[in-house]
Structures are given as structure tokens and as C-alpha cells.
Amino acid sequence: METKTGPQGKEFWDNVRETVSGGLREMRNRGEEFARQGRLHMDIFQEERRLKEVYCTLGELSFDLIKHSQEVAESHPRIKELADRARYYEGEIERLRAEQKKQRDSTTAK
């Protein structure tokens, strides 16, 4: 004797809807995490590029001072300005990398 089961009821479709909704929420959350990580990566890249530009300018200025037999010292106003800017960019890169690590650690902890 063969038993027939009736069509799945409302409870089944509620479970399907909840499962799909949960999956979509998880995908949205993961997408937001990836977007934040991508923005951090780009911010770090941009700060590194700015730092390299400051290093280049600082090197050119130092060479120009040497070429004209002038002292290369942080007391020179332009060198001080560039050195301060380089320190700022180094600090920003360090802060962004720490934030990136923190974000990565919180993602792997889930």
C-alpha cells in the first residue's frame, strides 16, 4: 500500500522564505565587509603613493641643496615641511593597516 503525502503546507514555504532571506542577509553582510576591506586597501595604496611622492620631492630638494653647496637639515623650512608630511603619511598607513588587521581578525572570528 502506497501512502501519499499532500502538498507541502504554509509552514514549509515559511521555512523556505526564512532560509532564503537569511542567506540574502548573509550575502549582503559579506558584500559590505568586502567593500570595507577594498576601501581600506585603496586608502592604504593611496597613502603609500603620497608618501613616495613626498620622498621623491624630499630627495630632489636634498640633491638641489647639495648641488648648491647648502646644508641639508631638517631646520630648512621646506625639508621640515616635507619630513612632517612624510611622518603624517607613515602614521596614516600604520593606522589603516591596524584597522585592516582588526577588520580581518573580526571577519575570521565569525
C-alpha positions in Angstrom: 0.0 0.0 0.0 1.4 3.3 -1.1 1.0 6.4 1.1 0.5 9.7 -0.5 1.6 12.9 1.2 -0.2 16.1 0.5 1.3 19.2 -0.9 3.7 21.0 1.5 1.9 23.4 3.7 2.4 27.0 4.7 5.0 26.0 7.3 7.3 24.6 4.5 7.1 27.8 2.5 7.7 29.9 5.6 10.8 27.9 6.2 12.0 28.3 2.6 11.3 32.0 2.7 13.2 32.4 6.0 16.2 30.3 4.8 16.4 32.4 1.6 16.1 35.7 3.5 18.8 34.6 5.9 21.1 33.7 3.0 20.5 37.0 1.3 21.2 38.9 4.6 24.5 36.9 5.0 25.5 37.7 1.4 24.7 41.4 1.9 26.8 41.5 5.1 29.7 39.7 3.4 29.4 42.1 0.5 29.6 45.1 2.9 32.7 43.5 4.6 34.4 43.0 1.3 33.6 46.6 0.3 35.1 47.9 3.5 38.2 45.8 3.0 38.5 47.1 -0.5 38.2 50.7 0.6 40.9 50.2 3.2 43.2 48.6 0.7 42.7 51.5 -1.7 43.2 54.0 1.1 46.5 52.3 2.1 47.6 52.3 -1.6 46.8 56.0 -1.9 48.7 56.9 1.3 51.7 54.9 0.1 51.6 56.7 -3.2 51.5 60.1 -1.5 54.4 59.0 0.8 56.5 58.0 -2.2 55.8 61.4 -3.8 57.0 63.2 -0.7 60.1 61.0 -0.6 60.8 61.9 -4.2 60.3 65.6 -3.6 62.5 65.4 -0.5 65.2 63.7 -2.4 65.1 66.2 -5.2 65.2 69.1 -2.8 68.1 67.5 -0.9 70.1 66.9 -4.1 69.4 70.5 -5.2 70.7 71.9 -1.9 73.8 69.7 -2.1 74.4 70.8 -5.7 74.4 74.4 -4.5 76.6 73.6 -1.5 73.9 74.2 1.0 73.3 72.2 4.2 70.6 69.5 4.1 69.0 69.7 7.5 65.5 69.5 9.0 65.9 73.1 10.1 65.4 74.1 6.4 61.7 75.1 6.2 60.9 73.1 3.1 62.7 69.9 4.3 60.9 70.2 7.7 57.5 70.6 5.9 58.2 67.5 3.7 59.5 65.5 6.7 56.4 66.3 8.7 54.2 65.3 5.8 56.1 62.0 5.4 55.7 61.3 9.1 51.9 62.0 8.8 51.5 59.6 5.8 53.5 56.9 7.6 51.2 57.3 10.6 48.1 57.1 8.4 49.4 54.0 6.7 50.1 52.4 10.1 46.6 53.3 11.4 44.9 52.0 8.2 46.9 48.7 8.4 45.9 48.3 12.0 42.3 48.9 11.1 42.6 46.4 8.2 44.1 43.8 10.5 41.3 44.4 13.1 38.7 44.0 10.4 40.3 40.8 9.0 40.5 39.4 12.6 36.9 40.1 13.2 35.9 38.5 9.9 37.8 35.3 10.6 36.4 35.2 14.1 32.8 34.8 12.8 
